[in-house]
């Protein structure tokens, strides 16, 4: 009974941003997720998985049900992870206290309360850790865990790439006997197979949902936007327009200077060529030409490194909480599919242009919380505190953070891509402190 109460209390704590706002938090992309979930189409530039989740978790009745489900999933996975990390079950009061601390010192509640696929970034990585470090289970339980992992990972296109990078590093580390004693080499290999099958699961899910066996058809536009931003698209157009009949050639001397402008402004070639209305497949050819040129490939790799370093410095929270009235995608989709919630939606702090004011307060607080957590984890690794298993978990969480940064930087950038993940770092720091003080107390008692 106490455990159930602690679990429910933990979940409710994660929803305090939504209670404060008066409604679940939304972003411009939320409209696409609602529409795709209810209409069953694969969005042009993102997977269907989160839209599918949003519709069914809401019971087609209330978006509150969606974020309640997100909070329950987060609470459940954190409880299991804490048990896995500490090799013991947390007492109800300890678990509830952890929920309070995570609400004060991490970004987790701001994503549990957010109607965006970013809510699943950290959770998908927790599931990856369960695959690496989970104890032996019955085959059907492993099967269920893998399917859940695939679905969580399929909610955003960057997840699988980040996981693959972490697995690649662990594979190299597995050359060491000490690492193989923690994670058996066979386990590393079959988890790697599960990660690779992410790339098959997503189009399979789209096919199962009644559509084509496909990735989002225009997701490669984001890569093109990077090439526009760093100048390599103009370079390849200058080189090859004489021998190729690309429509983009007519705009090679008037390309935007930023990738965002290329994708979203009306003066961009994307809009002039109606590329969001019909697929501009020549961008695939141009992307391939850029990546096939050794000099331009090297330039892009250096640019990726530069942008990744910049991305690590973007730690703001709540920058996305702009107002979205009924003339914006989130507003009109709420009006279309959750009409009974339109009034509280419009009366929420976010739609009254008051939620954005939280960012200047939250951002430095969360930034210093992240830095302190990093210091705690680095000290624990340097002084050797904790078991070898715990230290490897911490290392993978830190590598996951960097892999997330690089995966995002390939095609985009923004603070939410960092803040959606780094609550995991704060969680690990809390667990290390919990272990330290518990052992210190036990030593005093003896």
C-alpha positions in Angstrom: 0.0 0.0 0.0 2.8 2.4 0.9 4.7 1.5 -2.3 1.6 2.2 -4.4 1.0 5.5 -2.7 4.7 6.5 -3.2 4.5 5.5 -6.8 1.3 7.6 -7.4 2.7 10.5 -5.5 5.9 10.4 -7.5 3.8 10.4 -10.8 1.7 13.4 -9.6 4.8 15.3 -8.7 6.0 15.0 -12.3 2.9 16.7 -13.4 3.3 19.9 -11.4 4.3 22.0 -14.5 1.0 21.0 -16.2 -0.9 21.8 -13.0 0.9 25.1 -12.8 0.1 25.8 -16.4 -3.5 24.7 -16.2 -3.1 22.4 -19.2 -0.4 20.0 -20.7 2.4 22.0 -22.2 2.5 22.1 -26.0 4.9 23.0 -28.9 4.2 23.9 -32.5 4.9 20.2 -33.4 2.2 19.0 -31.0 -0.3 19.8 -33.7 1.3 17.4 -36.1 1.4 14.7 -33.5 -2.3 15.1 -32.7 -3.3 15.1 -36.3 -1.2 12.1 -37.3 -2.4 10.1 -34.3 -6.1 10.7 -35.1 -5.9 10.6 -38.9 -3.4 7.7 -39.0 -0.9 9.3 -41.4 2.9 9.2 -41.3 4.0 12.9 -41.0 6.4 14.2 -43.7 9.3 14.8 -41.3 8.7 12.7 -38.2 7.5 9.2 -37.1 3.9 8.3 -36.4 4.8 6.5 -33.1 4.3 9.4 -30.7 1.1 10.6 -32.5 -0.2 7.0 -32.1 0.7 7.0 -28.4 -0.8 10.4 -27.9 -4.2 9.4 -29.4 -4.5 6.1 -27.6 -3.1 7.3 -24.2 -5.6 10.2 -24.3 -8.5 7.7 -24.9 -9.5 10.3 -27.5 -11.0 12.1 -24.6 -8.4 14.2 -22.8 -4.8 15.2 -23.3 -4.4 15.0 -19.5 -4.6 11.3 -19.8 -1.6 11.4 -22.2 0.7 13.2 -19.8 -0.6 11.1 -16.8 0.5 8.0 -18.8 3.9 9.7 -19.5 4.3 10.4 -15.8 3.3 6.8 -14.8 5.8 5.4 -17.3 8.6 7.6 -16.1 7.9 6.7 -12.5 7.8 3.0 -13.2 11.1 3.0 -15.3 12.9 5.2 -12.7 11.8 2.8 -9.9 13.1 -0.2 -11.9 16.3 1.6 -12.8 17.0 2.7 -9.2 16.6 -1.0 -8.2 18.9 -2.0 -11.0 21.5 0.6 -10.2 21.5 0.2 -6.4 21.0 -3.6 -6.5 18.2 -3.1 -3.9 14.6 -2.0 -3.8 14.0 1.5 -2.7 11.7 2.0 0.3 8.5 3.9 -0.5 9.6 7.0 1.4 13.0 7.0 -0.3 11.4 6.7 -3.7 8.9 9.5 -3.0 11.8 11.7 -1.7 13.6 11.1 -5.0 10.5 12.3 -6.9 10.6 15.5 -4.9 14.3 16.1 -5.6 13.9 15.3 -9.3 11.1 17.9 -9.5 13.3 20.5 -7.9 16.6 19.7 -9.6 15.8 18.1 -13.0 14.0 18.8 -16.2 12.0 15.5 -16.0 8.7 17.0 -14.9 8.9 19.6 -17.7 9.0 16.7 -20.2 6.5 14.4 -18.5 4.1 17.3 -18.8 5.0 18.1 -22.4 3.0 16.7 -25.4 6.1 16.0 -27.4 8.1 13.0 -28.4 11.0 14.4 -26.4 9.3 13.0 -23.3 10.5 9.6 -24.4 14.2 10.4 -25.0 15.5 9.7 -21.5 13.0 6.8 -21.1 14.2 5.0 -24.2 17.7 5.2 -22.9 16.7 3.8 -19.6 15.2 0.8 -21.5 18.5 0.5 -23.3 20.3 0.2 -20.0 17.8 -2.4 -18.9 18.7 -4.5 -21.9 22.4 -4.1 -21.1 22.3 -4.7 -17.4 18.9 -6.4 -16.7 19.0 -9.7 -14.8 18.0 -12.9 -16.5 14.3 -13.0 -17.3 11.9 -15.4 -19.0 12.0 -15.1 -22.8 8.6 -13.5 -23.0 9.6 -10.8 -20.6 12.7 -10.0 -22.7 10.5 -10.0 -25.8 8.1 -7.5 -24.2 11.0 -5.3 -23.0 12.5 -5.2 -26.5 9.2 -4.3 -28.2 8.7 -1.6 -25.6 12.2 -0.4 -26.2 11.6 -0.3 -30.0 8.4 1.7 -29.6 9.9 4.3 -27.2 12.9 4.7 -29.5 10.7 5.1 -32.6 9.1 8.2 -31.2 12.0 10.4 -32.5 14.4 9.9 -35.4 17.5 10.8 -33.3 17.0 8.1 -30.7 18.2 5.1 -32.6 21.3 6.9 -33.9 22.3 8.0 -30.4 21.8 4.4 -29.0 23.9 2.9 -31.9 26.8 5.3 -31.1 26.7 4.3 -27.4 26.6 0.6 -28.3 29.6 1.0 -30.7 31.6 2.5 -27.8 30.6 -0.3 -25.5 31.5 -2.9 -28.1 35.0 -1.4 -28.2 35.2 -1.4 -24.4 34.1 -5.0 -24.4 37.6 -5.9 -25.7 38.5 -5.5 -22.0 37.9 -8.6 -19.8 36.8 -6.4 -17.0 33.9 -5.0 -19.1 32.9 -8.4 -20.3 32.6 -9.5 -16.6 30.0 -6.7 -16.1 28.2 -7.1 -19.5 28.8 -10.4 -21.2 30.0 -10.1 -24.7 27.0 -12.2 -26.0 24.7 -9.6 -24.3 26.5 -6.8 -26.0 26.0 -8.5 -29.4 22.3 -9.3 -29.0 21.5 -5.8 -27.7 23.4 -4.5 -30.7 21.1 -6.5 -32.9 18.1 -5.1 -31.1 19.4 -1.6 -31.7 20.0 -2.2 -35.4 16.4 -3.6 -35.7 15.2 -0.1 -34.6 15.8 0.8 -38.2 13.4 -2.0 -39.3 10.9 -1.5 -36.6 10.0 2.1 -37.5 8.9 1.4 -41.2 7.3 -1.8 -40.0 5.3 0.1 -37.4 4.2 2.5 -40.1 3.1 -0.4 -42.3 1.3 -2.1 -39.4 -0.5 1.2 -38.7 -2.0 0.9 -42.2 0.4 2.9 -44.3 3.5 2.3 -46.3 6.6 0.5 -45.2 8.5 3.8 -45.0 10.4 6.3 -43.0 9.1 9.9 -42.9 9.5 10.8 -46.5 10.9 14.2 -46.1 13.1 13.8 -43.0 16.2 14.2 -45.3 15.2 17.8 -45.7 16.8 18.5 -42.3 20.1 17.2 -43.6 19.8 19.4 -46.6 19.2 22.4 -44.3 22.5 21.6 -42.6 24.3 21.6 -46.0 22.6 25.0 -46.8 23.8 26.4 -43.4 27.4 25.4 -43.7 27.7 26.3 -47.4 28.4 22.8 -48.8 25.1 22.7 -50.7 26.1 25.9 -52.6 29.5 24.4 -53.3 28.0 21.2 -54.8 25.5 23.2 -56.8 28.3 25.4 -58.2 30.2 22.3 -59.2 27.4 20.2 -60.7 24.6 22.5 -61.9 26.2 22.6 -65.3 25.6 18.8 -65.7 22.4 18.4 -63.6 18.9 19.7 -64.2 18.2 20.4 -60.5 15.5 22.9 -59.7 17.6 24.1 -56.8 20.2 25.4 -59.2 18.1 28.5 -59.9 18.4 29.4 -56.2 22.1 28.6 -55.7 23.1 32.2 -55.3 20.2 33.1 -53.0 20.2 30.3 -50.5 19.3 31.3 -46.9 22.1 31.5 -44.4 20.5 29.3 -41.8 19.0 25.9 -41.9 15.9 27.0 -40.1 15.2 29.7 -42.7 15.7 27.2 -45.5 13.0 24.9 -43.9 10.4 27.3 -42.6 10.5 30.8 -44.3 8.3 31.6 -47.2 11.2 33.1 -49.2 13.1 29.8 -49.0 13.5 27.6 -52.1 11.6 24.9 -50.2 8.5 27.1 -50.2 9.0 28.5 -53.7 9.2 24.9 -55.1 6.3 23.8 -52.9 8.5 21.1 -51.5 6.3 20.6 -48.4 3.4 20.0 -50.7 5.2 17.6 -53.0 8.4 15.7 -52.3 11.5 17.4 -53.7 13.4 14.1 -54.3 16.3 15.9 -56.0 17.5 16.9 -52.5 18.4 13.3 -51.9 20.7 13.4 -54.9 22.2 16.7 -53.8 22.8 15.3 -50.3 24.4 12.2 -51.7 26.6 14.4 -54.0 27.7 16.4 -51.0 28.6 13.4 -48.9 30.4 11.7 -51.9 32.8 14.6 -52.2 35.8 14.0 -49.9 36.5 17.7 -49.3 32.9 18.5 -48.6 32.5 15.4 -46.4 35.5 16.5 -44.3 34.0 20.0 -44.1 30.7 18.6 -42.9 32.4 16.4 -40.2 34.3 19.5 -38.9 31.1 21.5 -38.9 29.3 18.7 -37.0 32.0 18.8 -34.4 31.7 22.6 -34.1 27.9 22.4 -33.8 28.0 19.6 -31.3 30.2 21.6 -29.0 27.8 24.5 -29.4 24.8 22.2 -28.7 26.3 21.1 -25.4 26.1 24.7 -24.2 22.4 24.9 -24.9 20.8 24.0 -21.6 17.8 26.4 -21.4 14.5 25.1 -20.2 11.0 26.3 -21.2 12.1 28.3 -24.2 9.5 26.5 -26.3 6.5 27.6 -24.2 5.2 30.2 -26.6 1.5 30.9 -26.9 -0.3 28.9 -29.7 -3.8 30.2 -30.4 -6.4 28.5 -32.5 -4.8 29.7 -35.7 -1.7 27.6 -35.0 -1.4 23.8 -35.5 -1.6 22.9 -31.8 -4.6 25.2 -31.3 -6.7 24.0 -34.2 -5.9 20.4 -33.5 -7.1 20.7 -29.9 -10.2 22.4 -31.2 -10.7 19.6 -33.8 -10.1 16.6 -31.5 -10.5 17.8 -27.9 -13.1 20.6 -28.2 -14.2 20.1 -24.6 -10.7 21.1 -23.6 -10.3 24.1 -25.8 -11.3 26.6 -23.1 -8.8 25.4 -20.5 -6.2 25.2 -23.3 -6.8 28.9 -24.2 -6.9 29.9 -20.6 -3.6 28.2 -19.7 -0.6 30.3 -18.7 1.2 29.2 -21.9 -1.6 30.5 -24.2 -1.8 33.7 -22.1 1.9 34.2 -22.8 2.9 33.7 -19.2 4.7 30.3 -19.3 7.7 31.7 -21.2 8.5 33.8 -18.2 9.5 30.6 -16.4 12.5 30.1 -18.6 14.8 32.8 -17.1 14.2 31.4 -13.7 14.4 27.7 -14.6 17.3 27.7 -17.0 20.1 28.8 -14.7 18.8 26.6 -11.9 18.7 23.5 -14.1 22.1 24.5 -15.6 23.8 24.5 -12.2 22.0 21.4 -11.2 23.4 19.7 -14.3 26.9 20.9 -13.6 26.8 19.8 -10.0 25.5 16.4 -11.1 28.3 16.1 -13.6 30.9 17.0 -10.9 29.4 14.3 -8.6 29.5 11.6 -11.2 33.0 12.5 -12.3 34.3 12.4 -8.7 32.6 9.0 -8.2 34.4 7.7 -11.3 37.8 9.2 -10.4 37.8 8.1 -6.8 36.3 4.7 -7.7 33.2 5.0 -5.5 30.6 2.5 -6.3 30.8 -0.9 -7.9 32.2 -1.5 -11.4 28.7 -2.1 -12.7 27.5 1.2 -11.3 30.5 3.0 -12.8 29.9 1.5 -16.2 26.2 2.6 -16.0 27.3 6.1 -15.2 29.8 6.1 -18.1 27.1 5.0 -20.5 24.7 7.6 -19.3 27.4 10.3 -19.9 28.1 8.8 -23.3 24.4 8.8 -24.0 24.3 12.5 -23.4 27.1 13.1 -25.9 25.6 10.7 -28.4 22.3 12.5 -28.1 24.1 15.8 -28.8 25.8 14.6 -31.9 22.7 12.8 -33.2 20.7 16.0 -32.9 23.5 18.2 -34.4 23.5 16.2 -37.7 20.3 17.9 -38.7 19.1 20.4 -36.0 19.9 22.2 -32.8 18.1 23.6 -29.8 18.0 23.6 -26.0 15.2 21.1 -25.7 17.3 18.4 -27.3 19.7 18.6 -24.3 17.2 19.3 -21.5 15.1 16.3 -22.6 18.0 14.0 -21.7 20.1 15.5 -18.9 17.6 14.7 -16.1 19.2 11.2 -16.4 22.5 12.6 -15.3 20.8 14.3 -12.3 19.1 11.0 -11.5 22.4 9.1 -11.5 24.0 11.7 -9.3 21.1 11.3 -6.8 21.5 7.6 -6.7 25.2 7.9 -6.1 24.6 10.3 -3.2 21.9 7.9 -1.9 24.4 5.0 -1.9 27.2 7.2 -0.4 25.1 8.4 2.6 23.5 5.1 3.2 26.9 3.4 3.4 28.2 6.2 5.6 25.2 5.9 7.9 25.6 2.1 8.0 29.3 2.5 8.9 28.4 4.8 11.8 25.8 2.4 13.1 28.3 -0.4 13.1 
